[in-house]
Amino acid sequence: MNRNRWILTGKFAAILSVPFMLWAYNSGAPQRSTGAPGDQTCIQSGCHVGTRTNDSPNLEILWEGGSNYQPGIKQKFTVRITDTAVRYGMQATARLESSTINGQAGKFTPMSSAMYVICDNGQDRPAIGCPPAAPVEFITHSEPNRINTFTFEWTPPASQAAGAVIIYVAANASNGPAPNGAKIHLKSLRLQPGAGGGGIKPTISQGGVVQVGNFGAGTKISAGTYMEIFGKDLSLTTRSWGGGDFSNGAAPTNIDNVQVKVDGKPAFVNFISPGQVNVVVPDAIAEAPVQVTVTTAGGTSDPITVTGAKRSPGILAPPGFIVGGRQYVVAQFADGTFAGKIGLINGVTFKTPRPGDRLVIYGVGFGPTTPAVPAGNIVTVSTDLGSSFSIQVGSAPAAAEFKGLSPNFVGLYQFNLVVPNVQAGDQEIVMTIDGVKTQSGVFLTTAN
């Protein structure tokens, strides 16, 4: 949901001692192939024939926590290898510095089917963890990867008493299936327990907090609306929320250790990236200037102030619908055809609506409905904005056959309107709720 894109699904490193390994060995490398104390590498264990580079400059270990780990707090690792190869693989292990051969430290979590965890006995790790007789675990690729980046999570030991941990990583860049030649790159990362993450503190840009840009980028925000935050070091990863992030229909307030507070209350995190974070504003914010902060493993940003309001309505009118200097609304017929001048945008099918035609338009920030739906929750009931809502198309009011939250979405409003009897041409479209209007200068082209 950046300023140039709006997607509606379904509708339109320091040295620690964890060895990471990238290689191209089918079904993952054998256990203890990380180069850690007591381990071999994929060369010695027979995976490949090739060269080995210790502390390789071509292997990066990107980690959210800087030089510290937060006891018991899951965080993300990204392993990247720079090499000319057609296949990549990896294996990593986490060991206590006080016992680098058999001292298992924490627990790995794969983030895709391309990786899995095995124990020191070579078996898949059971749900209850590796057995006492084979306590050390290894996260490794499940099949050769043509992409040179692997991402996974690690939950550190729960107590600071565990002391320093070393993550060992071994990575393989190969130009053919095993045992053909390969380059084995090794690196380790040493982490100390700490109260904070020790990474880079996030920064919000001045003026970098607005209601979502494709709905007008208003300077006021309201409960349940989408808000964009721009800055730097806001996240180490880039992704949107997914089904697995939701709990009982409620959106997440933490994605990959990125959290946002609005007026001191946790917001619902929709999208994260290093330069932009999108959230759904929580309920019960003040109708006054409020502070916004972003928290990551690196700390909490300095606050930025934005104005809270009961309602901050905006309709879907993205930059892609600016033609000849004029902003057009995104409106659709029931069959999904866009409403507007035929040929308005290359490659997009348009049909010019006439009086009596029924169209669907989307919005955000329109505020409370009846019945009320908590911010950040998937809509499962039929809602209504009440009698204070109206639509004006050009010189005429338009009937709204539905005006409420869009079912099965979070924070998205839907308006089913009937085009009124207006002259042909560009008509400015304005919606009003409790006397508050949507952004000005948004047009819909009609015919007679």
C-alpha positions as CSV (number, residue, x, y, z in Angstrom):
1,M,0.0,0.0,0.0
2,N,2.5,2.6,-1.0
3,R,1.8,5.9,-2.7
4,N,1.8,4.3,-6.2
5,R,0.1,0.9,-5.5
6,W,-3.0,-0.3,-3.7
7,I,-3.7,-4.0,-3.7
8,L,-7.1,-5.4,-2.6
9,T,-6.9,-9.2,-2.5
10,G,-9.8,-10.8,-4.0
11,K,-11.1,-7.5,-5.3
12,F,-9.3,-6.1,-7.8
13,A,26.4,-8.4,10.7
14,A,28.7,-8.6,13.6
15,I,30.3,-11.9,14.4
16,L,28.2,-14.3,16.5
17,S,28.6,-18.0,16.5
18,V,25.8,-19.3,14.4
19,P,27.0,-21.1,11.3
20,F,24.8,-20.5,8.2
21,M,25.3,-22.5,5.1
22,L,24.1,-22.1,1.5
23,W,24.6,-25.0,-0.7
24,A,23.0,-27.1,-3.5
25,Y,22.8,-30.5,-1.8
26,N,19.5,-32.3,-2.5
27,S,17.2,-32.6,0.5
28,G,19.6,-30.6,2.7
29,A,23.0,-31.3,3.9
30,P,23.8,-33.9,6.6
31,Q,23.8,-32.7,10.2
32,R,26.9,-31.1,11.5
33,S,27.9,-29.5,8.1
34,T,28.3,-26.0,9.4
35,G,32.0,-25.7,10.2
36,A,31.2,-25.1,13.9
37,P,33.4,-26.8,16.6
38,G,32.7,-30.5,16.2
39,D,31.2,-30.1,12.8
40,Q,32.5,-30.7,9.3
41,T,31.6,-28.7,6.2
42,C,29.7,-30.0,3.2
43,I,33.1,-30.7,1.5
44,Q,34.4,-33.0,4.2
45,S,31.1,-34.7,4.7
46,G,30.9,-35.6,1.0
47,C,28.1,-33.2,-0.2
48,H,30.4,-31.5,-2.7
49,V,33.8,-31.2,-4.2
50,G,35.0,-27.7,-4.1
51,T,36.7,-24.9,-2.2
52,R,36.1,-23.5,1.3
53,T,36.4,-19.9,2.5
54,N,36.4,-19.1,6.2
55,D,34.8,-15.8,7.3
56,S,33.8,-15.3,3.7
57,P,33.2,-11.7,2.5
58,N,30.6,-13.1,0.1
59,L,28.4,-14.4,2.9
60,E,26.1,-12.0,4.8
61,I,24.3,-12.7,8.0
62,L,21.5,-10.1,8.4
63,W,19.9,-10.2,11.9
64,E,17.4,-7.9,13.5
65,G,19.1,-7.7,16.9
66,G,22.5,-6.2,16.1
67,S,25.2,-7.6,18.6
68,N,22.6,-8.6,21.2
69,Y,19.8,-11.1,21.5
70,Q,16.7,-10.5,23.6
71,P,16.2,-13.6,25.7
72,G,13.2,-15.6,24.6
73,I,12.2,-13.2,21.9
74,K,11.9,-14.6,18.4
75,Q,13.7,-12.7,15.7
76,K,14.6,-13.1,12.0
77,F,17.8,-14.0,10.2
78,T,18.4,-13.5,6.5
79,V,21.4,-15.3,4.9
80,R,22.6,-14.0,1.6
81,I,25.5,-15.2,-0.6
82,T,27.0,-13.2,-3.4
83,D,28.5,-15.6,-6.0
84,T,28.1,-16.7,-9.6
85,A,26.1,-20.0,-9.2
86,V,22.9,-21.6,-10.3
87,R,22.1,-23.3,-7.0
88,Y,22.4,-22.4,-3.4
89,G,21.9,-24.1,-0.1
90,M,22.6,-23.4,3.6
91,Q,22.9,-24.9,7.1
92,A,23.0,-23.1,10.4
93,T,23.4,-24.0,14.0
94,A,23.3,-22.0,17.3
95,R,25.6,-22.9,20.1
96,L,26.3,-21.7,23.6
97,E,29.7,-20.1,23.8
98,S,30.3,-22.0,27.0
99,S,29.8,-25.3,25.1
100,T,30.3,-24.9,21.4
101,I,30.2,-28.6,20.5
102,N,27.0,-29.8,22.1
103,G,25.5,-26.7,23.8
104,Q,22.3,-26.1,21.9
105,A,21.2,-22.5,22.1
106,G,17.5,-21.6,21.3
107,K,15.3,-23.0,18.6
108,F,15.0,-22.4,14.8
109,T,11.8,-21.9,12.9
110,P,11.6,-22.4,9.1
111,M,9.5,-19.7,7.3
112,S,8.8,-21.7,4.2
113,S,8.8,-25.3,2.9
114,A,12.3,-24.6,1.4
115,M,13.8,-25.2,4.8
116,Y,13.5,-27.6,7.7
117,V,15.2,-28.5,11.0
118,I,17.1,-31.7,11.8
119,C,18.6,-33.0,15.0
120,D,22.1,-34.3,15.7
121,N,20.8,-37.8,14.9
122,G,19.9,-36.8,11.3
123,Q,16.2,-37.0,12.0
124,D,13.6,-34.3,11.6
125,R,13.2,-32.4,14.8
126,P,10.1,-33.5,16.7
127,A,7.5,-31.0,17.9
128,I,8.8,-31.4,21.5
129,G,12.4,-30.6,20.3
130,C,15.5,-32.7,19.7
131,P,16.0,-35.6,22.2
132,P,18.6,-35.4,25.0
133,A,20.9,-37.9,23.2
134,A,21.0,-35.6,20.1
135,P,20.4,-32.1,21.5
136,V,22.0,-30.0,18.7
137,E,19.7,-28.8,15.9
138,F,20.4,-27.5,12.4
139,I,18.3,-25.5,10.0
140,T,19.0,-26.4,6.4
141,H,17.5,-26.2,2.9
142,S,15.1,-28.9,1.8
143,E,15.9,-28.6,-1.8
144,P,18.4,-26.6,-4.0
145,N,17.4,-23.0,-4.3
146,R,18.0,-20.8,-7.4
147,I,17.6,-17.7,-5.2
148,N,20.7,-16.7,-3.1
149,T,18.8,-15.6,0.0
150,F,17.4,-17.7,2.9
151,T,15.2,-16.4,5.7
152,F,14.3,-18.1,8.9
153,E,13.5,-17.3,12.6
154,W,15.4,-18.0,15.8
155,T,14.1,-17.9,19.3
156,P,17.1,-17.4,21.7
157,P,17.5,-19.0,25.1
158,A,14.9,-17.6,27.6
159,S,17.4,-16.5,30.2
160,Q,20.3,-14.1,30.2
161,A,22.2,-16.7,32.2
162,A,22.7,-18.6,29.0
163,G,25.4,-16.1,28.2
164,A,26.9,-15.5,24.7
165,V,25.7,-17.5,21.8
166,I,27.5,-18.2,18.5
167,I,25.6,-18.7,15.3
168,Y,27.6,-20.7,12.7
169,V,26.6,-20.5,9.1
170,A,27.8,-22.5,6.1
171,A,26.6,-21.6,2.6
172,N,27.1,-23.3,-0.7
173,A,27.1,-21.8,-4.2
174,S,27.1,-24.5,-6.8
175,N,27.0,-24.8,-10.6
176,G,25.7,-28.3,-10.7
177,P,24.1,-31.0,-8.6
178,A,26.1,-32.6,-5.9
179,P,28.9,-33.7,-5.8
180,N,29.8,-31.3,-8.6
181,G,32.1,-28.4,-7.8
182,A,31.0,-25.8,-5.3
183,K,32.2,-22.9,-3.2
184,I,31.6,-23.3,0.5
185,H,31.4,-20.0,2.4
186,L,31.6,-19.9,6.2
187,K,30.8,-17.2,8.7
188,S,29.8,-16.9,12.4
189,L,28.1,-14.3,14.5
190,R,28.5,-13.9,18.3
191,L,25.6,-12.5,20.2
192,Q,25.5,-11.3,23.8
193,P,22.3,-11.4,25.9
194,G,20.9,-7.9,26.4
195,A,17.8,-6.1,27.5
196,G,17.4,-4.5,24.1
197,G,18.0,-5.6,20.5
198,G,21.1,-3.4,19.9
199,G,20.2,-2.8,16.2
200,I,19.6,0.4,14.4
201,K,16.9,2.6,15.9
202,P,14.1,3.3,13.4
203,T,13.5,6.9,12.2
204,I,10.2,8.3,11.0
205,S,10.5,11.1,8.5
206,Q,9.1,14.6,9.4
207,G,5.7,14.7,7.8
208,G,6.0,11.0,7.2
209,V,2.7,9.9,8.7
210,V,-0.4,10.2,6.5
211,Q,-3.6,8.4,5.8
212,V,-3.0,5.9,3.0
213,G,-2.0,7.7,-0.2
214,N,-4.3,6.0,-2.6
215,F,-7.2,7.2,-0.6
216,G,-6.2,10.9,-0.5
217,A,-3.2,10.9,1.8
218,G,-5.1,13.0,4.3
219,T,-3.2,14.6,7.2
220,K,-5.9,13.4,9.7
221,I,-6.4,9.8,10.9
222,S,-9.2,8.0,12.6
223,A,-9.8,4.7,14.3
224,G,-9.9,1.8,11.8
225,T,-8.3,3.7,8.9
226,Y,-5.1,2.7,7.1
227,M,-2.1,4.9,7.8
228,E,1.3,5.0,6.0
229,I,4.5,5.7,7.9
230,F,7.6,6.7,5.9
231,G,11.2,6.7,7.2
232,K,14.3,4.6,7.4
233,D,15.4,1.4,9.3
234,L,11.7,0.7,10.0
235,S,12.2,-3.1,9.3
236,L,14.7,-5.6,8.1
237,T,12.2,-7.4,6.0
238,T,9.5,-6.6,3.4
239,R,6.1,-8.2,3.5
240,S,2.4,-7.8,4.1
241,W,0.3,-9.6,6.7
242,G,-0.9,-13.1,5.8
243,G,-3.6,-15.4,7.1
244,G,-1.2,-17.0,9.5
245,D,-0.6,-13.6,11.2
246,F,-4.3,-13.3,12.2
247,S,-5.7,-14.6,15.5
248,N,-9.5,-15.2,15.8
249,G,-10.2,-12.7,13.0
250,A,-8.0,-10.0,14.5
251,A,-5.0,-8.5,12.6
252,P,-1.5,-8.7,14.0
253,T,0.0,-5.9,16.1
254,N,3.5,-7.3,15.5
255,I,5.0,-8.5,12.2
256,D,8.6,-9.7,12.3
257,N,9.2,-7.7,15.5
258,V,7.9,-4.4,14.0
259,Q,5.3,-2.7,16.2
260,V,3.6,0.7,16.0
261,K,1.8,2.7,18.6
262,V,-0.7,5.4,17.9
263,D,-1.7,7.6,20.9
264,G,0.0,4.9,23.1
265,K,-2.1,2.1,21.7
266,P,-0.9,-0.9,19.5
267,A,-1.8,-0.5,15.9
268,F,-2.4,-3.4,13.5
269,V,0.5,-3.9,11.2
270,N,-0.4,-4.4,7.6
271,F,2.8,-4.0,5.7
272,I,6.5,-3.6,6.6
273,S,9.6,-2.6,4.7
274,P,12.8,-0.7,5.5
275,G,11.3,2.6,4.3
276,Q,7.6,2.2,4.8
277,V,5.2,0.7,7.3
278,N,1.4,0.6,6.9
279,V,-1.0,0.0,9.8
280,V,-4.6,0.1,10.7
281,V,-5.2,2.7,13.4
282,P,-6.5,1.3,16.7
283,D,-9.7,2.3,18.4
284,A,-10.1,5.0,21.0
285,I,-7.4,7.4,19.8
286,A,-7.9,11.1,20.8
287,E,-9.6,13.6,18.5
288,A,-6.5,15.8,18.9
289,P,-2.8,15.7,18.0
290,V,-1.5,12.2,18.8
291,Q,2.0,10.6,18.7
292,V,3.1,7.8,16.5
293,T,6.1,5.6,17.2
294,V,7.7,2.5,15.5
295,T,9.5,-0.1,17.6
296,T,11.9,-2.7,16.2
297,A,14.7,-4.8,17.8
298,G,16.8,-1.7,17.4
299,G,14.7,0.4,19.7
300,T,11.8,2.9,19.5
301,S,11.7,5.8,17.1
302,D,11.3,9.4,18.2
303,P,7.6,10.2,18.0
304,I,5.9,12.0,15.2
305,T,2.7,13.9,15.8
306,V,-0.4,13.5,13.6
307,T,-4.0,14.7,14.1
308,G,-6.6,12.2,15.3
309,A,-10.2,12.6,14.3
310,K,-13.5,10.7,14.6
311,R,-13.7,10.4,10.8
312,S,-11.2,11.0,8.1
313,P,-13.0,9.8,4.9
314,G,-11.1,9.1,1.7
315,I,-12.2,7.3,-1.5
316,L,-10.0,5.1,-3.7
317,A,-8.3,7.4,-6.3
318,P,-4.7,6.3,-6.8
319,P,-2.0,8.1,-8.9
320,G,-2.5,5.5,-11.6
321,F,-6.0,7.1,-12.2
322,I,-4.6,10.6,-12.9
323,V,-5.0,11.3,-16.6
324,G,-4.3,14.7,-18.2
325,G,-3.7,16.2,-14.8
326,R,-7.2,15.1,-13.5
327,Q,-7.8,12.6,-10.7
328,Y,-10.4,9.9,-11.4
329,V,-12.1,7.7,-8.9
330,V,-11.8,3.9,-9.0
331,A,-15.4,2.7,-9.6
332,Q,-16.6,-0.6,-10.9
333,F,-19.7,-2.3,-12.4
334,A,-20.8,-5.5,-10.8
335,D,-18.9,-7.5,-13.4
336,G,-15.6,-5.8,-12.4
337,T,-15.5,-3.5,-15.5
338,F,-14.1,-0.1,-14.5
339,A,-16.5,2.9,-14.8
340,G,-15.2,5.9,-16.8
341,K,-14.3,7.1,-20.2
342,I,-13.6,4.3,-22.6
343,G,-9.8,4.2,-23.3
344,L,-9.0,6.3,-20.2
345,I,-6.1,4.1,-19.2
346,N,-4.2,1.8,-21.7
347,G,-4.8,-1.9,-21.0
348,V,-7.8,-1.3,-18.6
349,T,-11.3,-2.0,-19.7
350,F,-13.7,0.9,-19.1
351,K,-17.4,1.4,-19.7
352,T,-19.0,4.8,-19.3
353,P,-21.8,4.8,-16.8
354,R,-25.2,6.2,-17.4
355,P,-27.9,7.4,-15.1
356,G,-29.4,4.4,-13.3
357,D,-26.3,2.3,-13.5
358,R,-25.0,0.7,-10.3
359,L,-21.4,1.2,-9.3
360,V,-19.1,0.1,-6.4
361,I,-16.6,2.5,-4.9
362,Y,-14.2,1.8,-1.9
363,G,-13.0,4.0,0.9
364,V,-11.3,4.2,4.2
365,G,-11.6,6.4,7.3
366,F,-15.4,6.8,7.4
367,G,-15.5,5.9,11.1
368,P,-18.0,4.1,13.3
369,T,-20.8,1.9,11.8
370,T,-23.9,0.2,13.1
371,P,-23.2,-2.4,14.4
372,A,-19.7,-1.4,15.5
373,V,-16.8,-3.5,14.3
374,P,-13.5,-3.3,16.4
375,A,-10.6,-1.8,14.5
376,G,-8.3,-4.4,13.0
377,N,-10.9,-7.1,12.8
378,I,-12.2,-8.9,9.7
379,V,-15.7,-7.8,9.0
380,T,-18.3,-10.6,9.4
381,V,-21.5,-8.7,9.7
382,S,-23.5,-6.3,7.6
383,T,-22.9,-2.7,8.7
384,D,-24.3,0.8,7.9
385,L,-22.9,4.3,8.2
386,G,-26.2,5.9,9.1
387,S,-28.2,8.9,7.8
388,S,-25.4,11.4,8.1
389,F,-23.8,9.9,5.0
390,S,-24.4,11.2,1.5
391,I,-22.9,11.1,-2.0
392,Q,-22.9,13.9,-4.5
393,V,-22.1,13.2,-8.2
394,G,-21.8,16.5,-10.1
395,S,-24.9,18.5,-9.4
396,A,-27.0,15.7,-8.1
397,P,-27.2,13.5,-5.0
398,A,-26.8,9.8,-5.6
399,A,-28.6,7.0,-3.8
400,A,-26.4,4.6,-1.8
401,E,-27.9,1.1,-1.7
402,F,-25.1,0.0,0.6
403,K,-22.8,2.1,2.7
404,G,-20.7,0.3,5.2
405,L,-17.6,-1.9,5.9
406,S,-16.8,-4.3,3.1
407,P,-17.4,-7.9,4.2
408,N,-14.4,-10.2,4.8
409,F,-11.9,-7.3,4.8
410,V,-10.3,-5.1,7.5
411,G,-11.0,-1.4,7.6
412,L,-12.3,-1.2,4.0
413,Y,-15.6,0.6,3.3
414,Q,-17.8,-0.2,0.3
415,F,-20.4,2.0,-1.4
416,N,-23.0,0.6,-3.8
417,L,-24.4,3.7,-5.5
418,V,-26.8,4.5,-8.3
419,V,-25.6,7.0,-10.9
420,P,-28.0,10.0,-10.7
421,N,-29.5,11.9,-13.7
422,V,-26.6,14.2,-14.6
423,Q,-25.2,15.6,-17.8
424,A,-22.6,13.7,-19.7
425,G,-19.0,14.5,-18.9
426,D,-16.7,14.6,-15.9
427,Q,-18.5,14.9,-12.6
428,E,-16.8,15.6,-9.3
429,I,-17.7,12.9,-6.8
430,V,-17.8,13.8,-3.1
431,M,-19.0,11.7,-0.1
432,T,-19.9,13.4,3.2
433,I,-20.2,11.8,6.7
434,D,-21.1,13.9,9.8
435,G,-20.2,17.0,7.7
436,V,-16.7,15.8,6.9
437,K,-16.0,15.5,3.1
438,T,-13.8,13.2,1.1
439,Q,-10.8,14.6,-0.8
440,S,-11.7,17.2,-3.4
441,G,-10.9,17.1,-7.1
442,V,-11.9,13.5,-7.8
443,F,-14.0,12.8,-10.9
444,L,-16.2,10.2,-12.5
445,T,-17.0,10.4,-16.2
446,T,-20.7,9.8,-17.1
447,A,-22.8,9.5,-20.3
448,N,-26.5,10.1,-21.1
